[in-house]
Amino acid sequence: MEKAKQGGAYGIVVTKNLASPLADQADSCIEIVTNENKYRVASMSSRIAFFSIVDVLFLGLLKNDLQNRLKKLPLAKKKKNIKGDEILIR
């Protein structure tokens, strides 16, 4: 978080623990509230909540600059993946 903020980034933390050291460094905190217990189902609800929040944040950023983002779609470049094969990034 420190490096990102030095680079001018706005830090958003999605967490269940607002008292965490990372949350203290963030510009904004979004708290996930779930009733987790010893069963796997509860941890899945945290993950679903987290990814739902990330999706909403991403779509919000995209909406703020939609025309510019749409112009960049045709500019997909070929990149190399870990194995060295070329893949198309869109």
C-alpha distance (Angstrom), angle and dihedral (degrees) to the residues before:
residue distance angle dihedral
M1 . . .
E2 3.79 . .
K3 3.83 93.6 .
A4 3.79 92.2 45.7
K5 3.79 92.1 51.3
Q6 3.82 90.8 47.9
G7 3.80 86.2 56.6
G8 3.80 91.0 53.5
A9 3.80 98.8 -99.3
Y10 3.78 122.5 148.0
G11 3.81 107.9 -126.0
I12 3.79 119.9 -136.6
V13 3.80 120.3 179.9
V14 3.80 123.1 -163.8
T15 3.80 107.1 -161.4
K16 3.75 148.2 140.9
N17 3.81 90.7 -139.3
L18 3.81 111.9 64.5
A19 3.81 89.1 178.5
S20 3.81 93.6 62.9
P21 3.82 119.9 119.6
L22 3.81 90.4 -117.6
A23 3.81 91.7 53.0
D24 3.81 88.7 52.5
Q25 3.82 90.0 58.1
A26 3.80 95.7 46.9
D27 3.78 126.5 100.9
S28 3.81 89.6 -143.5
C29 3.80 133.2 15.9
I30 3.77 126.6 -157.6
E31 3.78 112.9 -163.4
I32 3.79 120.9 -145.5
V33 3.78 111.5 -151.3
T34 3.80 116.4 -163.2
N35 3.75 133.6 147.4
E36 3.76 101.0 -121.7
N37 3.75 121.0 -172.7
K38 3.77 136.2 165.4
Y39 3.79 93.5 -69.5
R40 3.80 123.9 93.0
V41 3.80 92.7 -126.3
A42 3.79 92.0 71.6
S43 3.80 93.7 54.6
M44 3.80 88.7 51.2
S45 3.80 90.3 57.5
S46 3.82 89.3 56.2
R47 3.78 91.2 51.0
I48 3.79 92.9 47.7
A49 3.82 90.6 49.2
F50 3.81 91.1 48.7
F51 3.80 95.0 50.0
S52 3.80 91.7 44.7
I53 3.81 89.7 55.5
V54 3.81 92.0 46.8
D55 3.82 90.3 50.6
V56 3.81 92.1 51.2
L57 3.83 91.6 48.4
F58 3.81 91.6 48.6
L59 3.80 93.0 49.0
G60 3.79 90.0 47.9
L61 3.80 91.2 54.1
L62 3.79 91.1 45.5
K63 3.80 91.6 50.6
N64 3.82 92.1 52.1
D65 3.81 91.2 60.6
L66 3.81 102.7 20.3
Q67 3.80 99.8 141.8
N68 3.81 93.1 50.4
R69 3.83 91.6 46.1
L70 3.82 92.1 50.2
K71 3.81 90.3 51.9
K72 3.82 90.0 55.7
L73 3.83 95.6 54.2
P74 3.84 94.9 85.8
L75 3.80 89.4 51.2
A76 3.81 93.1 76.5
K77 3.80 109.9 147.6
K78 3.75 132.9 -154.6
K79 3.78 112.3 -106.8
K80 3.78 132.6 -179.2
N81 3.77 119.3 -115.2
I82 3.81 125.3 -145.8
K83 3.82 92.3 -81.5
G84 3.80 91.6 52.0
D85 3.82 95.1 -109.3
E86 3.77 117.1 136.1
I87 3.79 115.5 -112.5
L88 3.77 130.9 -177.9
I89 3.80 114.0 -118.6
R90 3.80 114.7 -154.5
